Amino acid sequence: MLYSIQALRGFGAVAVVIFHALTLYPELNFRAGAAGVDIFFVISGIVMALSIKENAKPGIFLLRRVIRVVPLYWVMTGLAILNVYIFYPGASVGSDAVVRSMLFLKPANGSMPLLYPGWSLNYEMLFYVVLALFISFRRYCLPFVALVFIFLGSLSEIGHFHEFYFVKYYLLEFSLGILIGSLFKRNIKIERGVGILFLIFSFALFALHNYFKSEGFIAWGVPSILLVLGCYSFENKAIFRNKIVQMMGDASYSIYLVHPFVIWAFERNYSGSIVVLFFGIFLSIFFGVICFRWIEQPMLNCMLGFVRVKTKIQVT
């Protein structure tokens, strides 16, 4: 495990929480918080490059990914549907929207999934499915998938291609994550001085594009990649090995899926106060950690216990 990458998972989740919580106090500008998702996409490519073995089997690989991602998302999507029926009795949730959300399909009419963080999971699942399709290429699988995603991602800014839901610049982040992970796998080191430069330019780009409220790969993808590389150069530093920092990384997925419920609760009752904003951020993180400890982790362990008996695989 790379401690810096695990720490960045927590950092990315908190950044997204802050970005969404700004609906409680719109006077602040933290558009860069949305780049937490871009960081996730880069990390996802890195993790796949580090974890896929040459003898991996497509079915087992996809099963591992499904176990890791799907159960908690389905539980939280179910709660999101319940939230609509309880607090918005006049609204209705169509079966089409439920199916599209649960199966990671394109939402109808350009809308979001029922649990809005699920939009990023649509791209994650696309990434996993494509990897599974080409995993039989053995050592050529990762380079091939990276090149395919670079090609598709580059089409996202070309006229008609921009209309295709799954042809977006996020694919570039997956592919570059694969390439970075392949370098990490070979134990290639980054000098601290170079890492500092990466971090300086990363923060400068985040600040610049936050100010101008930019969008796209240059605005958020490039600084996210620089941030990952810069933090990796400090891999052995104590700050990344800190128990709280690592715990935040462990709980990042739960934080990511739980925080909309906290924000929705505050939006129904309070808004327009910076105190409410900070309280909403704190409770989003707090309940995310609780969810990880009492729902995600036990559920994952239970499913893994069954799957290991049947297939003798390990899921990380």
RODO-2510 file (C-alpha; in nm, 4 decimals, decimal comma):
residues 316
     n   res          X          Y          Z
     1     m     0,0000     0,0000     0,0000
     2     l     0,1170     0,3522    -0,0799
     3     y     0,0468     0,5696     0,2225
     4     s     0,0458     0,8916     0,0207
     5     i    -0,2167     0,7541    -0,2186
     6     q    -0,4346     0,6371     0,0695
     7     a    -0,4051     0,9801     0,2323
     8     l    -0,5054     1,1490    -0,0932
     9     r    -0,8216     0,9403    -0,1009
    10     g    -0,9274     1,1012     0,2240
    11     f    -0,8176     1,4440     0,1009
    12     g    -1,0206     1,4034    -0,2175
    13     a    -1,3323     1,2953    -0,0278
    14     v    -1,3127     1,5928     0,2088
    15     a    -1,2570     1,8303    -0,0851
    16     v    -1,5758     1,7030    -0,2504
    17     v    -1,7666     1,7365     0,0782
    18     i    -1,6590     2,1007     0,1110
    19     f    -1,7522     2,1742    -0,2503
    20     h    -2,1030     2,0333    -0,2122
    21     a    -2,1506     2,1849     0,1343
    22     l    -2,1060     2,5324    -0,0141
    23     t    -2,4754     2,5195    -0,1045
    24     l    -2,5155     2,6058     0,2654
    25     y    -2,3018     2,9185     0,2257
    26     p    -2,2663     3,0087    -0,1440
    27     e    -2,0688     3,3253    -0,0720
    28     l    -1,7479     3,1200    -0,0587
    29     n    -1,5779     2,9941    -0,3727
    30     f    -1,4170     2,6525    -0,3527
    31     r    -1,4797     2,5255    -0,7044
    32     a    -1,1494     2,3380    -0,6767
    33     g    -1,3171     2,1011    -0,4313
    34     a    -1,4836     1,9330    -0,7283
    35     a    -1,1346     1,8196    -0,8328
    36     g    -1,1501     1,5655    -0,5510
    37     v    -1,3240     1,3428    -0,8062
    38     d    -1,0410     1,3996    -1,0552
    39     i    -0,7963     1,2897    -0,7854
    40     f    -1,0068     0,9753    -0,7342
    41     f    -0,9925     0,8944    -1,1052
    42     v    -0,6132     0,9298    -1,1174
    43     i    -0,5799     0,7155    -0,8044
    44     s    -0,8120     0,4530    -0,9519
    45     g    -0,5802     0,4132    -1,2506
    46     i    -0,2782     0,3884    -1,0199
    47     v    -0,4425     0,1257    -0,7991
    48     m    -0,5395    -0,0866    -1,0991
    49     a    -0,1854    -0,0696    -1,2374
    50     l    -0,0448    -0,1794    -0,9016
    51     s    -0,2954    -0,4545    -0,8300
    52     i    -0,3622    -0,6330    -1,1609
    53     k    -0,1460    -0,9400    -1,2082
    54     e    -0,0575    -1,0942    -1,5436
    55     n    -0,2477    -1,4124    -1,4581
    56     a    -0,5629    -1,2236    -1,3528
    57     k    -0,8953    -1,3643    -1,4712
    58     p    -1,1637    -1,1280    -1,6074
    59     g    -1,4500    -1,2694    -1,3999
    60     i    -1,2577    -1,2690    -1,0744
    61     f    -1,1242    -0,9179    -1,1365
    62     l    -1,4718    -0,7793    -1,2062
    63     l    -1,6169    -0,9616    -0,9052
    64     r    -1,3538    -0,8012    -0,6829
    65     r    -1,4422    -0,4551    -0,8106
    66     v    -1,8169    -0,5122    -0,7806
    67     i    -1,7813    -0,6301    -0,4208
    68     r    -1,5761    -0,3242    -0,3364
    69     v    -1,8024    -0,0640    -0,4981
    70     v    -2,1582    -0,1835    -0,5507
    71     p    -2,3087    -0,3017    -0,2162
    72     l    -2,2643     0,0228    -0,0231
    73     y    -2,3701     0,2286    -0,3224
    74     w    -2,6909     0,0286    -0,3569
    75     v    -2,7661     0,0674     0,0148
    76     m    -2,7125     0,4436    -0,0026
    77     t    -2,9145     0,4756    -0,3235
    78     g    -3,1990     0,2943    -0,1479
    79     l    -3,1759     0,5464     0,1362
    80     a    -3,1776     0,8301    -0,1175
    81     i    -3,5043     0,6958    -0,2596
    82     l    -3,6458     0,6706     0,0936
    83     n    -3,5330     1,0287     0,1554
    84     v    -3,7442     1,1465    -0,1395
    85     y    -4,0577     0,9660    -0,0224
    86     i    -4,0231     1,0890     0,3371
    87     f    -3,9308     1,4529     0,2852
    88     y    -4,0784     1,5210    -0,0592
    89     p    -4,4110     1,3318    -0,0582
    90     g    -4,5282     1,5084    -0,3716
    91     a    -4,2320     1,3827    -0,5737
    92     s    -4,1983     1,0426    -0,7335
    93     v    -3,9051     0,8214    -0,8235
    94     g    -3,9513     0,6465    -1,1556
    95     s    -3,8418     0,2887    -1,2088
    96     d    -3,6289     0,4005    -1,5028
    97     a    -3,4289     0,6323    -1,2777
    98     v    -3,3831     0,3547    -1,0218
    99     v    -3,2600     0,1054    -1,2824
   100     r    -3,0223     0,3560    -1,4392
   101     s    -2,8806     0,4514    -1,0995
   102     m    -2,8377     0,0950    -0,9782
   103     l    -2,6793    -0,0304    -1,3019
   104     f    -2,4458     0,2685    -1,3560
   105     l    -2,6136     0,3721    -1,6802
   106     k    -2,6475     0,7176    -1,8298
   107     p    -2,9118     0,9126    -1,6348
   108     a    -3,2171     1,0114    -1,8354
   109     n    -3,2412     1,3644    -1,9771
   110     g    -2,8947     1,4641    -1,8612
   111     s    -2,9912     1,4423    -1,4947
   112     m    -2,7882     1,2958    -1,2099
   113     p    -2,8246     0,9517    -1,0475
   114     l    -3,0614     0,9378    -0,7508
   115     l    -2,7568     0,9627    -0,5229
   116     y    -2,5641     1,2317    -0,7057
   117     p    -2,2062     1,1145    -0,6266
   118     g    -2,3013     0,8082    -0,8278
   119     w    -2,2211     0,9900    -1,1524
   120     s    -1,8496     0,9327    -1,0916
   121     l    -1,9122     0,5645    -1,0172
   122     n    -2,0628     0,5321    -1,3655
   123     y    -1,7169     0,6101    -1,5046
   124     e    -1,5453     0,3887    -1,2487
   125     m    -1,7563     0,0927    -1,3543
   126     l    -1,6877     0,1679    -1,7210
   127     f    -1,3171     0,1603    -1,6362
   128     y    -1,3483    -0,1754    -1,4608
   129     v    -1,5559    -0,3319    -1,7377
   130     v    -1,3094    -0,2247    -2,0084
   131     l    -1,0199    -0,3573    -1,8024
   132     a    -1,2000    -0,6882    -1,7568
   133     l    -1,2635    -0,7132    -2,1315
   134     f    -0,8945    -0,6730    -2,2146
   135     i    -0,7367    -0,8360    -1,9109
   136     s    -0,6626    -1,1480    -2,1152
   137     f    -0,4039    -0,9406    -2,3050
   138     r    -0,1786    -1,0055    -2,0023
   139     r     0,1138    -0,7630    -1,9957
   140     y    -0,0396    -0,5584    -2,2788
   141     c    -0,3715    -0,5042    -2,1015
   142     l    -0,2856    -0,1884    -1,9086
   143     p    -0,0972    -0,0117    -2,1909
   144     f    -0,3768    -0,0979    -2,4345
   145     v    -0,6542     0,0272    -2,2050
   146     a    -0,4537     0,3431    -2,1298
   147     l    -0,4161     0,4162    -2,5010
   148     v    -0,7844     0,3463    -2,5699
   149     f    -0,8901     0,5850    -2,2931
   150     i    -0,6424     0,8504    -2,4074
   151     f    -0,7952     0,8278    -2,7548
   152     l    -1,1547     0,8430    -2,6287
   153     g    -1,0808     1,1120    -2,3723
   154     s    -0,9188     1,3302    -2,6372
   155     l    -1,2401     1,3140    -2,8404
   156     s    -1,4406     1,4709    -2,5587
   157     e    -1,3701     1,8255    -2,6726
   158     i    -1,4454     1,7642    -3,0387
   159     g    -1,7867     1,8843    -3,1504
   160     h    -2,0342     1,5992    -3,1753
   161     f    -1,8329     1,3629    -2,9532
   162     h    -1,8909     1,5929    -2,6559
   163     e    -2,2539     1,4757    -2,6525
   164     f    -2,1602     1,1146    -2,5703
   165     y    -2,2064     1,0553    -2,1968
   166     f    -1,9128     0,8180    -2,1476
   167     v    -1,6696     1,0086    -2,3719
   168     k    -1,5305     1,2622    -2,1258
   169     y    -1,1921     1,3922    -2,0193
   170     y    -1,2105     1,1763    -1,7043
   171     l    -1,0868     0,8900    -1,9218
   172     l    -0,7581     1,0779    -1,9610
   173     e    -0,7194     1,0777    -1,5829
   174     f    -0,7753     0,7024    -1,5628
   175     s    -0,5234     0,6405    -1,8394
   176     l    -0,2556     0,8669    -1,6932
   177     g    -0,3161     0,7056    -1,3556
   178     i    -0,2385     0,3699    -1,5189
   179     l     0,0866     0,5056    -1,6596
   180     i     0,1848     0,6599    -1,3252
   181     g     0,0988     0,3377    -1,1427
   182     s     0,3151     0,1433    -1,3856
   183     l     0,6077     0,3672    -1,2902
   184     f     0,5345     0,3244    -0,9188
   185     k     0,5245    -0,0519    -0,9729
   186     r     0,8839    -0,0359    -1,0917
   187     n     0,9812     0,1488    -0,7721
   188     i     1,0766     0,4613    -0,9639
   189     k     1,1435     0,7372    -0,7126
   190     i     1,0753     1,1096    -0,7403
   191     e     1,3301     1,3391    -0,5799
   192     r     1,1970     1,5571    -0,2997
   193     g     1,2993     1,8767    -0,4791
   194     v     1,1058     1,7737    -0,7886
   195     g     0,8139     1,6704    -0,5688
   196     i     0,8072     2,0151    -0,4087
   197     l     0,7926     2,1739    -0,7536
   198     f     0,5048     1,9457    -0,8464
   199     l     0,3161     2,0487    -0,5318
   200     i     0,3799     2,4206    -0,5821
   201     f     0,2535     2,4119    -0,9383
   202     s    -0,0378     2,1895    -0,8373
   203     f    -0,1606     2,4325    -0,5715
   204     a    -0,0991     2,7293    -0,8022
   205     l    -0,3094     2,5737    -1,0779
   206     f    -0,5841     2,4785    -0,8338
   207     a    -0,5936     2,8346    -0,6992
   208     l    -0,5892     2,9895    -1,0467
   209     h    -0,8659     2,7771    -1,1892
   210     n    -1,0645     2,8014    -0,8656
   211     y    -1,0606     3,1794    -0,9029
   212     f    -1,1753     3,1641    -1,2650
   213     k    -1,4114     2,8702    -1,1955
   214     s    -1,2625     2,6742    -1,4819
   215     e    -1,3590     2,3281    -1,6060
   216     g    -1,1881     2,0390    -1,7813
   217     f    -0,8728     1,8343    -1,7845
   218     i    -0,6284     2,1266    -1,7848
   219     a    -0,8077     2,2929    -1,4942
   220     w    -0,8465     1,9920    -1,2643
   221     g    -0,6805     1,6876    -1,4194
   222     v    -0,3311     1,8331    -1,4581
   223     p    -0,3026     1,9731    -1,1025
   224     s    -0,4484     1,6476    -0,9653
   225     i    -0,1734     1,4496    -1,1377
   226     l     0,0918     1,6903    -1,0106
   227     l    -0,0520     1,6594    -0,6594
   228     v    -0,0312     1,2797    -0,6701
   229     l     0,3269     1,2853    -0,7971
   230     g     0,4289     1,5494    -0,5446
   231     c     0,2822     1,3594    -0,2495
   232     y     0,4407     1,0350    -0,3699
   233     s     0,7845     1,1959    -0,3396
   234     f     0,7139     1,2249     0,0365
   235     e     0,5811     0,8693     0,0679
   236     n     0,7845     0,7873     0,3781
   237     k     0,6956     1,1005     0,5711
   238     a     0,5140     1,0515     0,9026
   239     i     0,2215     1,2725     0,8024
   240     f     0,1035     1,0144     0,5484
   241     r     0,1424     0,7288     0,7968
   242     n    -0,0572     0,9101     1,0647
   243     k    -0,3436     0,6911     1,1911
   244     i    -0,6063     0,9619     1,1498
   245     v    -0,4896     1,0426     0,7975
   246     q    -0,4964     0,6756     0,7001
   247     m    -0,8344     0,6283     0,8664
   248     m    -0,9733     0,9119     0,6540
   249     g    -0,8406     0,7327     0,3484
   250     d    -1,0009     0,4074     0,4592
   251     a    -1,3352     0,5818     0,5136
   252     s    -1,3175     0,7954     0,1977
   253     y    -1,5759     0,5919     0,0040
   254     s    -1,8260     0,6058     0,2902
   255     i    -1,7664     0,9791     0,3359
   256     y    -1,8214     1,0279    -0,0362
   257     l    -2,1557     0,8461    -0,0358
   258     v    -2,2883     0,9644     0,3017
   259     h    -2,2265     1,3380     0,2782
   260     p    -2,5262     1,4198     0,0515
   261     f    -2,7655     1,3089     0,3271
   262     v    -2,6098     1,5484     0,5773
   263     i    -2,6142     1,8346     0,3283
   264     w    -2,9755     1,7610     0,2293
   265     a    -3,0737     1,7697     0,5974
   266     f    -2,9102     2,1083     0,6480
   267     e    -3,0543     2,2481     0,3237
   268     r    -3,4059     2,1650     0,4461
   269     n    -3,3564     2,3483     0,7749
   270     y    -3,0580     2,5828     0,7720
   271     s    -2,8512     2,7829     0,5235
   272     g    -2,6676     3,1091     0,4767
   273     s    -2,4302     3,0744     0,7724
   274     i    -2,0616     2,9897     0,7715
   275     v    -2,1135     2,8153     1,1070
   276     v    -2,3718     2,5885     0,9442
   277     l    -2,1247     2,5255     0,6610
   278     f    -1,8484     2,4065     0,8923
   279     f    -2,0924     2,2051     1,1014
   280     g    -2,2238     2,0371     0,7865
   281     i    -1,8687     1,9498     0,6744
   282     f    -1,7798     1,8086     1,0156
   283     l    -2,0938     1,5942     1,0402
   284     s    -2,0473     1,4677     0,6833
   285     i    -1,7012     1,3401     0,7740
   286     f    -1,8153     1,2098     1,1139
   287     f    -2,1086     1,0097     0,9781
   288     g    -1,8924     0,8902     0,6898
   289     v    -1,6463     0,7396     0,9361
   290     i    -1,9331     0,5865     1,1352
   291     c    -2,0724     0,4377     0,8154
   292     f    -1,7320     0,2890     0,7317
   293     r    -1,6915     0,1326     1,0753
   294     w    -2,0446    -0,0012     1,1191
   295     i    -2,1785    -0,0594     0,7684
   296     e    -1,9191    -0,0655     0,4902
   297     q    -1,6451    -0,2603     0,6666
   298     p    -1,8692    -0,5304     0,8239
   299     m    -2,0642    -0,5720     0,4996
   300     l    -1,7431    -0,5999     0,2979
   301     n    -1,5917    -0,8493     0,5416
   302     c    -1,9104    -1,0590     0,5352
   303     m    -1,9176    -1,0728     0,1566
   304     l    -1,5464    -1,1441     0,1351
   305     g    -1,5811    -1,4300     0,3791
   306     f    -1,8364    -1,5925     0,1500
   307     v    -1,6483    -1,5175    -0,1726
   308     r    -1,3139    -1,6387    -0,0391
   309     v    -1,4694    -1,9726     0,0461
   310     k    -1,6142    -2,0042    -0,3033
   311     t    -1,3299    -1,8610    -0,5121
   312     k    -1,0291    -1,8339    -0,2781
   313     i    -0,9627    -1,4752    -0,3850
   314     q    -0,8642    -1,1676    -0,1907
   315     v    -1,0307    -0,8322    -0,2430
   316     t    -0,8553    -0,5033    -0,1695
***
